[in-house]
Amino acid sequence: MSGVLDPDSGVTYEEFEGTLDTISVAGSETTATLLSGLTYLLLTNPDKMATVCSEVRDKFSSAEQIDSIGIIRVSMGVGHGH
């Protein structure tokens, strides 16, 4: 992708901007689809939902701890939440 930033690449600013818009939309739709599918699967499999709830409640003592940093810490085994 960095090659298109070269002024001699032949890619116009409008083409580059359009590509970025497409990538941004595609990425956000992927995330929305994943979250929608995950929610559906958890709601239709109560045993799995109970397992996820138990694990989350074990790792975090409050909802405020559940953010990107808290999740990274837990996934790396650095401790509970913050």
VEXPA-695689 format. One record per residue: x, y, z of N, C-alpha, C in turn; residue number from 1; residue in one letter. Coordinates in pm, 1 decimal, decimal comma. Atoms other than C-alpha are relative to their C-alpha. Layout:
% residues N
[[X Y Z] [X Y Z] [X Y Z] NUM A]
...
END
This chain:
% residues 82
[[82,1 -118,8 0,0] [0,0 0,0 0,0] [86,8 125,6 0,0] 1 M]
[[-83,4 -119,3 -8,3] [288,7 238,0 70,5] [48,0 45,8 -137,2] 2 S]
[[-43,1 -37,6 134,3] [383,9 230,6 -298,2] [-93,8 99,1 -66,6] 3 G]
[[94,9 -93,1 60,9] [67,2 420,7 -389,5] [18,7 141,6 51,4] 4 V]
[[-26,5 -134,4 -52,4] [185,7 712,6 -177,2] [111,9 69,5 -76,3] 5 L]
[[-106,9 -56,5 81,3] [478,6 763,5 -412,4] [-62,0 89,0 -107,4] 6 D]
[[56,5 -91,7 99,5] [404,6 1069,6 -628,9] [7,9 -52,7 -143,2] 7 P]
[[-15,5 55,1 134,7] [521,9 871,7 -933,8] [-78,7 -130,3 -19,8] 8 D]
[[72,4 127,7 9,5] [286,7 577,2 -869,3] [-111,4 3,6 -103,4] 9 S]
[[109,3 -11,0 95,0] [19,6 711,4 -1103,1] [-137,3 -2,4 64,9] 10 G]
[[127,2 1,1 -72,6] [-250,4 689,8 -835,0] [-34,1 143,5 38,0] 11 V]
[[41,6 -135,8 -34,6] [-446,0 1010,8 -798,2] [-44,4 4,7 145,5] 12 T]
[[45,5 -18,4 -137,0] [-540,5 1153,7 -460,8] [-143,3 -51,5 16,0] 13 Y]
[[140,1 44,4 -5,3] [-908,1 1083,5 -538,2] [-9,7 -152,6 2,5] 14 E]
[[-0,2 146,4 0,0] [-833,0 717,0 -615,3] [46,0 -54,5 135,4] 15 E]
[[-52,9 41,8 -129,5] [-630,7 683,5 -297,6] [-106,0 19,9 109,0] 16 F]
[[103,2 -31,4 -98,2] [-902,8 850,0 -89,9] [-118,3 -97,0 -12,2] 17 E]
[[109,2 94,8 22,4] [-1169,9 626,3 -245,6] [32,6 -138,8 51,6] 18 G]
[[-43,3 129,6 -50,6] [-968,8 317,1 -160,5] [-5,6 -3,3 152,1] 19 T]
[[4,5 -6,2 -146,3] [-934,9 427,3 201,5] [-143,8 -5,2 51,1] 20 L]
[[141,0 3,5 -38,8] [-1309,9 487,9 222,9] [-54,6 -142,5 -8,1] 21 D]
[[47,2 138,2 18,4] [-1376,8 137,7 88,9] [54,4 -90,6 109,5] 22 T]
[[-61,5 83,3 -104,0] [-1133,4 -22,9 333,7] [-64,1 28,7 135,4] 23 I]
[[61,7 -36,8 -127,9] [-1285,1 168,4 626,3] [-139,0 -60,5 13,5] 24 S]
[[135,3 55,5 -3,7] [-1639,6 63,0 539,7] [5,5 -151,6 11,2] 25 V]
[[-10,2 145,9 -4,0] [-1537,1 -297,6 477,8] [41,3 -47,4 138,7] 26 A]
[[-44,7 37,8 -133,9] [-1359,3 -314,3 812,9] [-108,9 14,8 104,0] 27 G]
[[105,1 -21,0 -99,7] [-1651,0 -172,5 1007,7] [-112,4 -101,5 -18,0] 28 S]
[[103,5 100,2 23,7] [-1896,8 -410,8 844,1] [45,2 -136,9 51,0] 29 E]
[[-52,2 126,9 -49,9] [-1671,9 -704,7 931,7] [-18,4 -8,1 150,7] 30 T]
[[15,4 -3,8 -145,0] [-1673,7 -601,0 1297,8] [-146,1 -13,4 39,4] 31 T]
[[143,0 7,6 -30,4] [-2050,5 -551,5 1300,0] [-52,2 -141,5 -23,2] 32 A]
[[43,8 136,2 30,0] [-2103,1 -892,5 1140,5] [49,2 -97,5 106,1] 33 T]
[[-56,0 86,2 -103,2] [-1873,1 -1061,8 1389,9] [-77,8 14,8 130,9] 34 L]
[[71,3 -22,4 -125,3] [-2045,8 -901,3 1689,3] [-143,8 -50,5 -6,5] 35 L]
[[136,2 48,7 17,8] [-2389,9 -982,1 1552,7] [-3,5 -152,6 7,4] 36 S]
[[-7,0 146,2 -1,9] [-2295,8 -1345,5 1494,0] [33,0 -53,9 137,9] 37 G]
[[-37,7 41,7 -135,0] [-2131,3 -1378,0 1835,1] [-118,3 12,6 95,3] 38 L]
[[117,2 -21,1 -85,6] [-2437,6 -1232,5 2008,1] [-104,8 -107,7 -25,6] 39 T]
[[98,4 103,7 35,9] [-2668,3 -1471,3 1820,3] [40,5 -135,4 56,2] 40 Y]
[[-45,5 131,5 -45,5] [-2455,3 -1775,9 1900,7] [-5,1 -12,0 152,6] 41 L]
[[6,0 5,7 -146,2] [-2429,0 -1687,9 2270,0] [-144,3 -8,9 49,7] 42 L]
[[139,8 1,8 -42,9] [-2803,4 -1624,5 2299,0] [-70,1 -131,4 -33,0] 43 L]
[[62,8 127,0 36,5] [-2889,0 -1952,8 2127,5] [70,7 -120,6 63,0] 44 T]
[[-72,7 106,4 -70,2] [-2640,9 -2154,8 2338,3] [19,9 42,3 145,3] 45 N]
[[-5,1 -49,3 -138,0] [-2719,0 -2078,4 2704,7] [117,3 -55,1 81,7] 46 P]
[[-113,8 55,4 -74,1] [-2445,7 -2312,1 2833,4] [128,4 76,1 -31,3] 47 D]
[[-118,5 -78,7 39,5] [-2181,0 -2120,3 2636,5] [-7,5 141,1 57,8] 48 K]
[[19,4 -132,9 -58,3] [-2327,6 -1787,7 2751,9] [35,5 -2,5 148,7] 49 M]
[[-30,9 11,8 -142,7] [-2303,7 -1906,1 3113,9] [150,6 -10,7 22,5] 50 A]
[[-145,8 13,0 -11,2] [-1937,6 -2003,5 3060,8] [67,9 134,3 -20,6] 51 T]
[[-58,8 -131,2 28,4] [-1852,0 -1665,1 2907,6] [-26,4 95,6 116,6] 52 V]
[[34,4 -89,2 -112,7] [-2035,8 -1477,4 3184,9] [83,6 -32,1 122,7] 53 C]
[[-78,1 42,4 -115,6] [-1858,8 -1678,9 3452,4] [146,0 42,9 -13,2] 54 S]
[[-140,2 -37,3 21,5] [-1515,6 -1618,9 3299,9] [20,2 150,8 9,4] 55 E]
[[-12,1 -145,9 -4,9] [-1574,3 -1246,1 3257,3] [-13,6 48,4 144,1] 56 V]
[[21,6 -41,9 -139,3] [-1707,4 -1208,4 3612,4] [115,6 -41,2 89,6] 57 R]
[[-116,5 44,4 -76,1] [-1407,7 -1403,0 3744,2] [119,9 92,2 -22,1] 58 D]
[[-117,6 -80,6 35,2] [-1156,8 -1177,8 3566,1] [-14,5 147,7 31,6] 59 K]
[[23,7 -142,9 -20,6] [-1318,3 -836,6 3621,6] [-94,6 19,4 117,8] 60 F]
[[84,8 -23,0 -116,9] [-1460,6 -703,8 3947,7] [-105,6 107,6 -24,0] 61 S]
[[100,9 -100,6 32,9] [-1654,3 -419,4 3781,7] [-3,5 22,2 -150,7] 62 S]
[[15,3 -26,0 143,7] [-1785,7 -318,6 3439,3] [100,6 103,9 -48,8] 63 A]
[[-95,5 -105,1 38,8] [-1550,4 -18,5 3439,2] [136,6 -56,7 -38,3] 64 E]
[[-129,6 62,2 31,2] [-1252,6 -254,8 3419,1] [2,5 -62,5 -139,5] 65 Q]
[[6,2 68,0 129,4] [-1372,4 -405,6 3091,8] [17,9 102,1 -110,9] 66 I]
[[-35,8 -87,1 111,4] [-1194,2 -194,1 2834,0] [119,6 -63,0 -69,6] 67 D]
[[-107,4 62,1 78,7] [-915,8 -254,8 2584,4] [122,9 -31,6 84,5] 68 S]
[[-118,9 24,7 -82,3] [-637,3 -224,1 2843,4] [-24,9 -115,9 95,7] 69 I]
[[32,7 109,5 -90,7] [-811,6 -451,7 3092,8] [-2,5 -133,8 -70,9] 70 G]
[[7,0 125,0 77,4] [-876,1 -713,3 2825,4] [139,2 -46,4 -39,8] 71 I]
[[-137,5 36,2 36,0] [-513,6 -703,6 2709,7] [73,4 -55,9 121,0] 72 I]
[[-66,1 47,5 -121,6] [-390,4 -742,1 3067,5] [-42,9 -142,3 33,8] 73 R]
[[50,8 132,9 -31,2] [-613,5 -1042,7 3127,9] [48,3 -101,9 -102,3] 74 V]
[[-41,3 95,4 103,6] [-528,9 -1204,3 2793,3] [150,0 -31,8 7,5] 75 S]
[[-143,3 22,3 -14,6] [-157,2 -1164,8 2870,5] [33,4 -65,9 134,3] 76 M]
[[-22,0 61,6 -129,0] [-203,7 -1312,2 3217,2] [64,6 92,6 101,4] 77 G]
[[-62,6 -98,6 -88,2] [-95,5 -989,1 3389,3] [-86,1 28,0 123,4] 78 V]
[[84,0 -22,0 -117,3] [-378,9 -998,1 3639,3] [-142,1 24,9 -37,9] 79 G]
[[142,7 -27,5 17,7] [-739,9 -905,0 3681,5] [-19,1 144,3 -44,0] 80 H]
[[37,7 -133,6 45,1] [-865,2 -606,7 3483,6] [110,6 100,6 16,5] 81 G]
[[-99,7 -106,4 -24,2] [-682,5 -291,1 3596,2] [64,6 -19,1 134,0] 82 H]
END
